[in-house]
Amino acid sequence: MKRLLLLFLIFLLFSCKSGHYNDGRYKAEIIDPNTFLSHTEILTIDGNVIYDDKYTLTGELAEKLKVPCVQYPERIEFTQASGVTKIMTVENDGSLKLSEDIIFSKLAPGDSGIPERIKEKPLIKIEGDKIIMYPTQR
């Protein structure tokens, strides 16, 4: 019985250490080809889980996902909600390539990668009969 427990503990020790090849935070600016809208995605990879945070152009958090994955030294495999398995390959510079258009760059240890929130201002203001035009925001 002691041998079985010892073997189980050794197995558990080695299985927990594997699969952390590409842990860290990654960021990409993604443009939807159908609507041409852009958003920022930040991936936090921790073992066999990917935390995917999506931010709008104004810097607001739009969506948070938790996706199980399997890490290998040269790639990360994960399955989307639709059941399709995707593969991100690890590039020489440490970035993750999902497709030719989507490449996640590795962030520095202290960098959150979260885009700054933009405060929107009104373009016009109506005061009685007067219309006041504000200059453009950009």
FENDACOR-V673900 format. One record per pair of residues at least 12 apart in sequence whose ideal C-beta (glycine too) atoms are under 10 Angstrom apart, sorted by the first residue. I is the first residue (numbers start at 1). J is the second residue. D is the distance in Angstrom with one decimal. If there is no record, write none. Layout:
i->I j->J d->D
i->I j->J d->D
This chain:
i->16 j->47 d->8.4
i->18 j->47 d->9.5
i->18 j->48 d->9.8
i->18 j->71 d->8.4
i->18 j->72 d->9.7
i->19 j->47 d->5.9
i->19 j->48 d->5.7
i->19 j->69 d->8.8
i->19 j->70 d->6.8
i->19 j->71 d->4.6
i->19 j->72 d->8.2
i->19 j->76 d->9.7
i->20 j->45 d->8.8
i->20 j->46 d->8.1
i->20 j->47 d->5.7
i->20 j->48 d->8.9
i->20 j->71 d->6.7
i->21 j->45 d->9.4
i->21 j->71 d->5.0
i->21 j->72 d->6.7
i->21 j->73 d->4.9
i->21 j->74 d->8.4
i->21 j->75 d->9.3
i->21 j->76 d->8.4
i->21 j->90 d->7.8
i->22 j->43 d->9.9
i->22 j->45 d->5.8
i->22 j->69 d->9.5
i->22 j->71 d->5.6
i->22 j->72 d->8.7
i->22 j->73 d->8.1
i->22 j->74 d->9.4
i->22 j->75 d->8.7
i->22 j->76 d->6.0
i->22 j->88 d->8.5
i->22 j->90 d->5.9
i->22 j->94 d->8.1
i->22 j->96 d->7.1
i->22 j->106 d->8.7
i->23 j->44 d->8.7
i->23 j->45 d->5.4
i->23 j->46 d->5.8
i->23 j->47 d->6.9
i->23 j->71 d->7.9
i->24 j->43 d->8.7
i->24 j->44 d->7.8
i->24 j->45 d->6.1
i->24 j->46 d->8.8
i->24 j->94 d->8.3
i->24 j->96 d->9.5
i->24 j->104 d->9.9
i->24 j->106 d->5.7
i->24 j->107 d->7.2
i->24 j->108 d->9.7
i->24 j->109 d->8.3
i->25 j->42 d->6.4
i->25 j->43 d->7.0
i->25 j->44 d->5.2
i->25 j->45 d->7.8
i->25 j->46 d->9.7
i->25 j->51 d->9.2
i->25 j->53 d->9.8
i->25 j->104 d->9.2
i->25 j->105 d->9.9
i->25 j->106 d->7.4
i->25 j->107 d->4.4
i->25 j->108 d->8.8
i->25 j->109 d->8.5
i->25 j->111 d->7.4
i->25 j->112 d->7.8
i->25 j->113 d->6.1
i->26 j->41 d->8.5
i->26 j->42 d->7.1
i->26 j->43 d->4.5
i->26 j->44 d->8.0
i->26 j->45 d->7.1
i->26 j->50 d->9.4
i->26 j->52 d->9.9
i->26 j->88 d->9.0
i->26 j->94 d->9.0
i->26 j->95 d->7.2
i->26 j->96 d->5.6
i->26 j->103 d->9.2
i->26 j->104 d->3.6
i->26 j->105 d->6.4
i->26 j->106 d->5.6
i->26 j->107 d->6.5
i->26 j->113 d->8.1
i->27 j->40 d->6.7
i->27 j->41 d->7.2
i->27 j->42 d->5.2
i->27 j->43 d->7.7
i->27 j->53 d->9.8
i->27 j->55 d->9.8
i->27 j->95 d->9.7
i->27 j->104 d->6.4
i->27 j->105 d->5.8
i->27 j->106 d->8.3
i->27 j->107 d->5.6
i->27 j->111 d->8.3
i->27 j->112 d->9.4
i->27 j->113 d->4.1
i->27 j->114 d->8.9
i->27 j->115 d->9.2
i->28 j->40 d->7.4
i->28 j->41 d->5.3
i->28 j->42 d->8.3
i->28 j->43 d->7.9
i->28 j->95 d->8.8
i->28 j->96 d->8.5
i->28 j->97 d->9.9
i->28 j->98 d->8.0
i->28 j->101 d->9.4
i->28 j->102 d->5.8
i->28 j->103 d->6.2
i->28 j->104 d->4.5
i->28 j->105 d->6.9
i->28 j->113 d->9.6
i->29 j->41 d->8.1
i->29 j->102 d->9.3
i->29 j->103 d->9.7
i->29 j->105 d->9.6
i->29 j->115 d->9.1
i->30 j->54 d->8.4
i->30 j->98 d->9.2
i->30 j->101 d->8.0
i->30 j->102 d->5.9
i->30 j->103 d->10.0
i->30 j->104 d->9.5
i->31 j->101 d->7.6
i->31 j->102 d->9.3
i->33 j->101 d->8.1
i->37 j->56 d->8.8
i->37 j->57 d->7.6
i->38 j->56 d->9.0
i->38 j->57 d->6.1
i->39 j->54 d->5.6
i->39 j->55 d->6.2
i->39 j->56 d->5.9
i->39 j->57 d->6.9
i->39 j->62 d->6.7
i->39 j->63 d->9.0
i->39 j->115 d->9.3
i->40 j->53 d->8.6
i->40 j->54 d->7.3
i->40 j->55 d->4.4
i->40 j->56 d->8.2
i->40 j->57 d->8.3
i->40 j->59 d->8.2
i->40 j->62 d->9.5
i->40 j->113 d->7.7
i->40 j->114 d->8.0
i->40 j->115 d->5.1
i->41 j->53 d->7.1
i->41 j->54 d->5.3
i->41 j->55 d->7.6
i->41 j->62 d->9.8
i->41 j->63 d->9.2
i->41 j->65 d->9.6
i->41 j->98 d->9.7
i->41 j->102 d->8.4
i->41 j->104 d->7.4
i->41 j->113 d->9.5
i->42 j->54 d->8.1
i->42 j->55 d->7.2
i->42 j->61 d->9.8
i->42 j->104 d->8.6
i->42 j->107 d->7.8
i->42 j->112 d->7.9
i->42 j->113 d->4.8
i->42 j->114 d->6.8
i->42 j->115 d->9.1
i->43 j->65 d->9.6
i->43 j->67 d->9.2
i->43 j->69 d->9.8
i->43 j->76 d->9.3
i->43 j->88 d->8.8
i->43 j->96 d->7.4
i->43 j->98 d->9.7
i->43 j->104 d->5.7
i->43 j->106 d->9.8
i->43 j->107 d->9.5
i->43 j->113 d->9.4
i->44 j->66 d->9.9
i->44 j->107 d->9.5
i->44 j->113 d->9.4
i->45 j->67 d->9.8
i->45 j->69 d->7.2
i->45 j->71 d->7.4
i->45 j->76 d->7.0
i->45 j->78 d->9.8
i->45 j->88 d->9.3
i->45 j->96 d->8.4
i->45 j->104 d->9.4
i->45 j->106 d->9.9
i->46 j->69 d->9.8
i->46 j->71 d->10.0
i->47 j->68 d->9.9
i->47 j->69 d->8.6
i->47 j->70 d->10.0
i->47 j->71 d->7.5
i->48 j->67 d->9.9
i->48 j->68 d->6.0
i->48 j->69 d->5.8
i->48 j->70 d->6.3
i->48 j->71 d->7.0
i->48 j->76 d->9.8
i->48 j->78 d->9.4
i->49 j->66 d->6.2
i->49 j->67 d->7.2
i->49 j->68 d->6.2
i->49 j->69 d->6.7
i->49 j->78 d->9.5
i->50 j->65 d->7.9
i->50 j->66 d->7.5
i->50 j->67 d->4.5
i->50 j->68 d->7.8
i->50 j->69 d->5.0
i->50 j->71 d->9.6
i->50 j->76 d->7.5
i->50 j->78 d->6.0
i->50 j->88 d->9.1
i->51 j->64 d->7.2
i->51 j->65 d->7.4
i->51 j->66 d->5.8
i->51 j->67 d->8.0
i->52 j->64 d->7.3
i->52 j->65 d->4.2
i->52 j->66 d->7.7
i->52 j->67 d->6.2
i->52 j->78 d->9.5
i->53 j->65 d->8.0
i->53 j->113 d->9.0
i->53 j->114 d->7.9
i->55 j->113 d->9.2
i->55 j->114 d->6.6
i->55 j->115 d->5.4
i->55 j->117 d->9.2
i->56 j->115 d->8.6
i->56 j->117 d->9.6
i->56 j->118 d->9.5
i->57 j->115 d->8.1
i->57 j->118 d->7.5
i->58 j->115 d->8.4
i->58 j->116 d->9.4
i->58 j->117 d->6.3
i->58 j->118 d->4.8
i->58 j->119 d->8.6
i->58 j->120 d->6.9
i->59 j->114 d->7.2
i->59 j->115 d->4.4
i->59 j->116 d->5.5
i->59 j->117 d->3.7
i->59 j->118 d->5.9
i->59 j->119 d->9.7
i->60 j->115 d->9.2
i->60 j->117 d->6.7
i->60 j->118 d->9.2
i->61 j->114 d->8.3
i->61 j->117 d->9.9
i->65 j->80 d->9.6
i->65 j->81 d->8.5
i->67 j->79 d->7.7
i->67 j->80 d->7.7
i->67 j->81 d->8.5
i->67 j->86 d->9.5
i->69 j->86 d->9.4
i->69 j->88 d->8.7
i->70 j->85 d->9.8
i->71 j->88 d->9.8
i->71 j->90 d->9.4
i->72 j->87 d->9.4
i->72 j->89 d->9.9
i->72 j->90 d->8.6
i->73 j->90 d->7.3
i->74 j->87 d->9.8
i->74 j->89 d->6.7
i->74 j->90 d->5.5
i->74 j->91 d->9.9
i->75 j->87 d->5.3
i->75 j->88 d->6.4
i->75 j->89 d->5.1
i->75 j->90 d->6.3
i->75 j->96 d->8.9
i->75 j->97 d->9.5
i->76 j->88 d->4.6
i->76 j->89 d->8.3
i->76 j->90 d->7.5
i->76 j->96 d->6.7
i->76 j->98 d->9.4
i->78 j->98 d->9.9
i->86 j->98 d->6.7
i->86 j->99 d->9.1
i->88 j->102 d->8.9
i->88 j->103 d->9.4
i->88 j->104 d->7.3
i->89 j->103 d->9.9
i->90 j->106 d->9.8
i->91 j->103 d->7.4
i->91 j->104 d->9.6
i->91 j->105 d->9.5
i->91 j->106 d->9.6
i->93 j->105 d->8.2
i->93 j->106 d->7.9
i->94 j->106 d->4.7
i->118 j->137 d->8.0
i->118 j->138 d->9.7
i->119 j->137 d->9.2
i->120 j->137 d->7.4
i->121 j->134 d->6.2
i->121 j->135 d->9.3
i->121 j->136 d->9.7
i->121 j->137 d->5.9
i->122 j->134 d->6.5
i->122 j->137 d->10.0
i->123 j->135 d->9.1
i->123 j->136 d->7.7
i->123 j->137 d->8.1
